[in-house]
Amino acid sequence: MPTITISEAHQHIGQQVTLQGWLYNKRSSGKILFLQIRDGSGVIQAVLGVSDNPDLFEKASQLPRETSFIVHGRLKEDHRSSIGCELLLEDLEILHQPTEDFPIELKEQTPGFLMDHRHLWIRTGRQVPVLRIRDAAFRAFREFFYQRGFVATEAPILTGTSVEGTTTLFELDYFGVPAYLGQSGQLYLEATAMALGRVYWIGPAFRAEKSKTRKHVTEFWIAEAEMAFYDHKANLELQEDLVRFIVTTVIEEKAAELKELERDVDLLRREVAEPFAHIDYGEAVTLLQELGHEVSFGDDFGAPQEAALGDHFKRPVFIERFPVEMKPFYMKRDPSDPSRVLAADLIAPEGYGEIIGGSQRVDSEADLVAQLKQAGLAVEPYQWYVDLRKYGSVPHSGFGMGLARVITWITGVSHIREVIPFPRQINRLYP
């Protein structure tokens, strides 16, 4: 009798098998018992009639939710089941039986309660398909760059300098010297790109941003790439190809999970099928004003403005050529208008907002030093970064993708905290 996972059950219809898992739910008609069994790979219904085995029926009827066990039985084809079969229960071995009721009920509960019990909530309902989709998105990101000859590398978590501004740094004591949790691996990836050509990484990033929106957390995993000999145009083309690859790969690999989440997959396909839209920052301001938003040139776009742009184009849209004052020191100025930078933010449709920020990087030593000073930053802590422009500098570009935001869009969930196993927010460090 082979031991299989629930995801493999459709391959063994008609056979006797062994499954290992937990009791997700149960119901009884009095004469027939239905057990919902989960094992992380899926959920299957096990069926037992009281006349088939009265002792087993009584034993199984008393089991509380989340009892862990090993079950044996024969798989029977069932077209009503999402996995195409059910298990005719023949035997059951209890591994552990909880002595208290499982606190997460299979009905709506408050977000605060669910987050306090995140370690248990992730076992239930929508959380399992969401986290399986997260896995697929991470793998798709890596596969995309592997196919294109990029090299996976790393950036340090502890840094002595800021990438995205000093106001959102987590500071700590590093043997008597101030250090910070990394906001991005970008500066270090630029260095490795000068050695390896094209590089990427996925790693943790930390932003001490006191924001409580549904799109913000203080710790997240950022996916970044840096490319030597890439200009602004090539950078945007790569980003578009990447987003389309991730979305289509997840749709192909996780169709069952998306269906379980009731995600409109046809809409997702349409959103990435056509070329992404492009709009100049100034033109975006004008468009938003025409749509009734109170926004002026030089303003950051908030969630309502990003949602409006996504609704207008009904597909991802690049906002390009931001004013210099709005962006960090390392971005290359637009030669045709030095008051703008060769940068773009990619906005996802359906109100999911910014998912990528990228730019062509400044490649002149003199320009970088001038832009550091203009930003009020001392050159000395960045001298190693300046050195990249002293020895064989080349045009180069890169970007950072918030994978959690991309997954939020793909899954269609309402809050970023649902796509992170254990999210960290300004008011949450437990569990």
N, C-alpha and C positions, 0 to 999 in steps of 0.2 A: 504494500500500500504506500504509494509515493507521498512524501510531504511536499505540498505546493503552496504557492501564495494565491490569494484570491484573484489577482490579476491574471493568473495562469489557468484559472478554473475552466474557461471556455475550451481549452485545449484537451480537457480530460473528461468531457461529458460521457456518461455511461460507465465511468470507472469508480472504484473505491479509492478515496484519497484521505489524507490527513491534513488538517489546517490548524495553524496556531494563531491565536488572536485574543480579542477582548469582546465582551458582550456589549454591543452598542445600544440595543433596545430589544424589547420583547413584547409580544402580545399573545393572547390566547382566546380561542372561541369556547374553551371549556373542554373540547375533545381534541383540538389540534393546537399545538404550540408553535409559534413562529419566533425564531431567534434571529436578530440582526447581528451578524458577526463582522467585525472589522479587523484588519491586520496591517493597516498602513498603506497597502497597495490597492485596497478597495473594500467594498462591503458586499456580503452575500447573505441571503436568507436561508436559514436552516429550518427544516420542517420536521415535526415529530407528532404522530398521533398517539393518544393515550393508550389505545388498544395495541399499538406496535410494541411498546415497552413501558408498562406502567411505572416501574421503578425509575427508569431514566426520565420519564415524563415528570414525575414528582420532583426529582433532583434538579432538573433543568428549570422547572417552574419557580423554584425558590431562589434562583441566582439573581443577585443585584447587578445593576449596570456596572460596567468596567471590571467585572470578574475576568481574570485571565485564565485561559484554558487551552487544551488541545482537544480537537473534535475529529471524529472519524465518521465517514458516511459515503454515500454514493451520489455522484453529481447527475442531476436530471435536467434535460433541456427545458427552458422556460422562456418563451419569447416576450413575456411581460416584464422580465427582469432586465435591468440596464446592462447586466453582464451576460445575459443569455442563458442563465442556468440557476438552479437552486440546489441545496444540499439536503439529501434525505438522511437525517441524523441517525447514527447507529450507536455511537458511544461518545463519552465526554469525560475528560480528566481535568479536574480543577487544579490550577497552579496557585492562584491566590484569589480569595474571596473577600472583598471589602467589608468592613464591619460598620461603615457609615454610608449614608446615601451620597452618591456622586453630586457635587454642588452645582454642576452646570446642567441645567434642565434643557430639554429639547424644545424650548420655546423662547420667546424674546425676553432678554434680560438687559439690565442697564449696562451701558458701555463701561462705567466705572467698575462695576462688579466683575464684568468679564475680564477687564484688564488686570484687576487684582488677582484673578485666577487664570492668568494667561497660560501658565504652565499646564493647566488642565483644559482650558478652552481650545487650545490648538488640536485637541483630539476630536473635536466635534464639527458637525455640519459643514459649513463653507470653508472652514479653516484648512482642512486637509487638501481639497483641490487647489486652493490658493497657494499653499506652500509647495505643492507638486508643480504648479505652473511656474513658481519662482525658480525652482531647480531647472526647469526646461529653459527659462529665459537666460539664466546664468550660463548654461551649457551652450546655448545658441550664440551668445556674445563671444565666448571663447572659440567656438567653431568657426565663426565668421573670420576672425583674425588669423586663425591657424590656416585656413584655406588661402588667405591672401599673403602669407609669408611673414606675418608680424611675429615678433619675439615677445613672449610673456616675461615680464620683469617685475620688480618690486620697488616701492618707495618706503622710506622710513616713516614710522608712526610718530616718533618724537622728532621735533624740529626746533631750530633756533630762530626761524624767521616765519613771516606771515606770507600767505599766498593771496588770500581773498580779503585782507583787511584786518587790522588789529582789534577791532571792536567785537569780533565774534570768536576770539581765541580762548581755549581752555588752558590756563597757565598752571605749571607745576614746578616744583623744585627738583632740579637735576643735579644732585651732588653739589648744591650751593650755587648753581647757575640757573637762571630762568630758562625754561623750555616750554614747549607748547605741543598739544596734541594736533596732529596734522589735519589741515582743512582740505588738502588735496595733495596728490602725488605729482602734480604737473611739473614743477621746477626740476625735480629729480628725473622724471621721465624725459624731459628735454635733454638732459645730460646723457642718458642712456641711448636716446635716439641718435645723438651725434656719434655714438660708438656702434650701434646696431642697425641704424637706418629707420626702422619702423617698429615701435614698441607699444605694448598695452599692459594694463594691469586691472585687477579688481581688488579693492581693499577698503578698509574702514576709513571714514572721514568724520570729523567732529566740528560742529558749528555751535558756538555758545550764543545762539540766536533765541531771544525770548519771544518766540512765536508759538501761538497755540492753534494755528490753522490746520486744516485737514491734510495739508501737503508738507508739513514740516515735522522733523524729528531732530534731535541733537546728535544722534549717532546714526550713520547710515553707510552703506557700501556703495562706493563710487566706482564707475567703470570709466577708465580714461585711456586715451591713445595720443601719441605724439609721433609726427612723421617728418623726417628730413626731406627736403626737396618737394614739399607740398605747399601750394599757395592757398589763398582763401577759397577759391572756386573748387579746387580738388578736395579740400577739407569738407565742404558742404556736400559734395557728391558722395564722399565716403560715408558721412553721417546718414544720408538718406538711404543708401544701400544697406547700412547696418540696421537701421530701424525696421526697414521692410523685411530684412532677413529674420530678425528676431520675432516679429509679429507673425509672419507666415509660418515659421518653424513651430512656434508654440501652437498655432491653430492646427497644424498637421499632427503634431505629437500628442496634444492634450485636448483633443476634441471632446472626449467624455467629460473631462473636468470642466471645460468651458460650458458644456451643456448643463452640467450639474449646477453651475453658477447662474444659469439662464442668461448667459452673455449672448448678445446679438453678433454672431460670428460673421454673418454676411455684411453687416455694417463695418466691422473691423477690416474685412478684406477690401471693401470699397475705399476705405480711408487711406490705405497704403498702396492701392493699385495704381493710382494716377501719380504723375510727378508732384512732389510737394510744392506748395505755394511759396513765393518769396515776396517780401515787402520791405521797403526802406523804412527805417525807424521814423523818419519825418512823415512819410506817407501813412504809416500806421497811426501816428498821432492825429493826422487829419481825418482818417477813416473813423477812428474812435469818437472824435468830436461830432462827426456826422451821425454817428450811431447814438449820440446823446450822452457820452461820457465826458465828465469834467476833467480833462487832462491837458497839460501844456507840454511844449517841447522841453525836454530835459527831465521830465518826470519818469520815474520807474512805473512800469505797468504792474498793477496788482491783479489778484485773481479775477475780478469782474472784467477787467480789460483783456486779459489773456483768454478768458472764456468767450468774450465777444468776438475776438479775432478767430478763434477756433470755429465758432458757429458760423461766421461769415464765409470762411473758406471751406468748411466741412472736411478738412483733411489737415495733416500737419503743415505748419507754416513757419518758415524762417523769417525772423525779424533781423534785418541786417543794418550795419553801419550806424552804430550807436555813437552819441556824442562822447568825446574823450573823457569828460568829467564823470560819466556814468560807469566807466569800466576800469579794471585794474591796470597797473603800471606796465605790464609785460606785453600788451597788445600793440600790434603794428598800426601806425597811422595810415589812413587812406591817402596815397600820393595825390589823388585828385582833389582832396579836401582834408587837410591835416587836422581839422576840428573833429573829424570822425575816425573811428577805428574799424579795421577789417575784422569785424566780429559778427556773430549771429547767435541768437537764441532760437531754439526749435520748440514751438508750442504744439502740444498735442490737442486734438479736437475733444469734443464732449466735455469741456470744462476742466480737463486734467492739467492744463497749464504747461509750464516750461519743463522739458525733459532733458535738454542738452544745452550747454553753453560752450562755445568754442571760438577760436580766433586764429588768425595768422599771428605768430609771435614776432616781436621786434627782433631784428637780426643784426643791428648795428650797435657796436659797443658804445659809441658816442650817444646814440639815441636812447639806449637803455639807461645809461647813467643820468642823462637829462630827465628822463621820465621818472626815475626813482626819486630824484631831487624834487621834481614837480609834485610828486605824491607825498612829499615830506618824509621820505624814508632815507635812512643812512645807507651809504653805498657799501660800507665795510661788511656787514653781515651777509650781503648778497654778492661779495666779490667772486666767489666760486661760480655763481650764475653768470656774472659779467664775463668771466673767463671763457665761457662757451662762445662768446662773440669775438674773442681775441685770436682764436686758433681755428681757422677754417670755417668761419660762420657760413651758413647757407639759409636760404628761405625755408622756413619750417612752420608747421601748424599743428594744432591739436584741439582736443575737446574733452569735456567731462560729461558723462551721462549719469543721471540719477536712476539707477536700475529699479529702485523701489517705485519711483513715479511711473516708469514705463510699465511695470507689472500691475500697478494700480489701474492704469488705463486699459491694459489688456484684459484684466479680470473684470473690470467694471465695478469694483467695490468703491465705496464712498470715501474711505479714509486710509491714508498711507500706513497707519499702524497695523492694519489687518494683513499686510503683505510682508511684514517683518516678524520673525519668530518672537523676539523679545524687544519691542521698541523702547527707545529712551526718549522721553519728552521732558519739558522743563519741570513738570510736576510728577514725573514718574521715574523711579529708579528701582522699583520692586515689581515683579520678582526678578 
